[in-house]
Amino acid sequence: MVDWNLEAKRVLKAELARNGVSYKVLVTRLDTLGVKDSEGAIANRISRGKFSFAFFLQCMQAIGVATVRVGERKPER
């Protein structure tokens, strides 16, 4: 069974890493989109993996990602 919160967290964190965007930078970029939150609050939300799809889309916009591939998970050990 897939843990969808874990999968959401994995995809978002992978895109942050792939694009070299830290939480601090993400917070600044989200602020320009009108998303006002602290670095700690954003980090906690991502760490839990419990966030709305709207927040995910805002993050992708802030990171500069136009396409996200899903379903290409590595086998679990």
C-alpha positions as a LaTeX table, in Angstrom:
\begin{tabular}{lrrr}
\hline
Residue & $x$ (\AA) & $y$ (\AA) & $z$ (\AA) \\
\hline
Met1 & 0.00 & 0.00 & 0.00 \\
Val2 & 1.32 & 3.45 & $-0.91$ \\
Asp3 & 1.73 & 6.11 & 1.77 \\
Trp4 & 0.51 & 9.09 & $-0.27$ \\
Asn5 & 1.71 & 11.69 & 2.24 \\
Leu6 & 5.19 & 10.20 & 2.04 \\
Glu7 & 4.99 & 10.17 & $-1.76$ \\
Ala8 & 3.91 & 13.83 & $-1.85$ \\
Lys9 & 6.78 & 14.78 & 0.44 \\
Arg10 & 9.24 & 12.76 & $-1.64$ \\
Val11 & 8.21 & 14.43 & $-4.91$ \\
Leu12 & 8.32 & 17.95 & $-3.47$ \\
Lys13 & 11.66 & 17.44 & $-1.75$ \\
Ala14 & 13.12 & 15.88 & $-4.89$ \\
Glu15 & 12.10 & 18.90 & $-6.97$ \\
Leu16 & 13.58 & 21.26 & $-4.39$ \\
Ala17 & 16.87 & 19.34 & $-4.44$ \\
Arg18 & 16.91 & 18.93 & $-8.23$ \\
Asn19 & 16.56 & 22.69 & $-8.62$ \\
Gly20 & 18.90 & 23.65 & $-5.79$ \\
Val21 & 16.18 & 25.49 & $-3.85$ \\
Ser22 & 16.47 & 25.60 & $-0.05$ \\
Tyr23 & 13.54 & 26.11 & 2.29 \\
Lys24 & 14.76 & 29.66 & 2.91 \\
Val25 & 14.71 & 30.44 & $-0.82$ \\
Leu26 & 11.37 & 28.68 & $-1.22$ \\
Val27 & 9.82 & 30.86 & 1.50 \\
Thr28 & 11.04 & 34.01 & $-0.27$ \\
Arg29 & 9.72 & 32.85 & $-3.62$ \\
Leu30 & 6.38 & 31.78 & $-2.16$ \\
Asp31 & 6.10 & 35.21 & $-0.55$ \\
Thr32 & 6.22 & 36.80 & $-4.02$ \\
Leu33 & 3.25 & 34.59 & $-4.95$ \\
Gly34 & 1.31 & 35.81 & $-1.92$ \\
Val35 & 1.95 & 32.75 & 0.24 \\
Lys36 & 3.00 & 34.18 & 3.60 \\
Asp37 & 4.52 & 31.63 & 5.96 \\
Ser38 & 7.67 & 31.18 & 7.99 \\
Glu39 & 10.53 & 28.91 & 7.02 \\
Gly40 & 9.77 & 26.67 & 10.00 \\
Ala41 & 6.10 & 26.37 & 9.11 \\
Ile42 & 6.93 & 25.48 & 5.49 \\
Ala43 & 9.56 & 22.95 & 6.59 \\
Asn44 & 7.10 & 21.32 & 9.01 \\
Arg45 & 4.36 & 21.15 & 6.39 \\
Ile46 & 6.68 & 19.50 & 3.87 \\
Ser47 & 8.19 & 17.18 & 6.51 \\
Arg48 & 4.73 & 15.86 & 7.43 \\
Gly49 & 3.80 & 15.47 & 3.78 \\
Lys50 & 0.35 & 16.83 & 4.60 \\
Phe51 & $-0.28$ & 19.75 & 2.32 \\
Ser52 & $-2.86$ & 20.69 & $-0.25$ \\
Phe53 & $-2.42$ & 20.22 & $-3.95$ \\
Ala54 & $-2.75$ & 24.01 & $-4.23$ \\
Phe55 & 0.32 & 24.38 & $-1.96$ \\
Phe56 & 2.17 & 21.83 & $-4.08$ \\
Leu57 & 1.36 & 23.83 & $-7.23$ \\
Gln58 & 2.48 & 27.05 & $-5.54$ \\
Cys59 & 5.78 & 25.38 & $-4.64$ \\
Met60 & 6.27 & 24.13 & $-8.19$ \\
Gln61 & 5.62 & 27.66 & $-9.50$ \\
Ala62 & 8.07 & 29.09 & $-6.95$ \\
Ile63 & 10.72 & 26.51 & $-7.84$ \\
Gly64 & 10.20 & 27.06 & $-11.57$ \\
Val65 & 9.03 & 23.53 & $-12.36$ \\
Ala66 & 6.57 & 23.17 & $-15.24$ \\
Thr67 & 6.39 & 19.37 & $-15.38$ \\
Val68 & 6.41 & 16.81 & $-12.60$ \\
Arg69 & 6.72 & 13.09 & $-13.25$ \\
Val70 & 4.88 & 10.83 & $-10.86$ \\
Gly71 & 4.66 & 7.08 & $-10.59$ \\
Glu72 & 8.36 & 6.44 & $-11.14$ \\
Arg73 & 9.14 & 5.29 & $-7.67$ \\
Lys74 & 12.16 & 3.25 & $-6.72$ \\
Pro75 & 11.33 & $-0.14$ & $-5.24$ \\
Glu76 & 11.12 & $-0.07$ & $-1.45$ \\
Arg77 & 13.71 & $-2.06$ & 0.46 \\
\hline
\end{tabular}
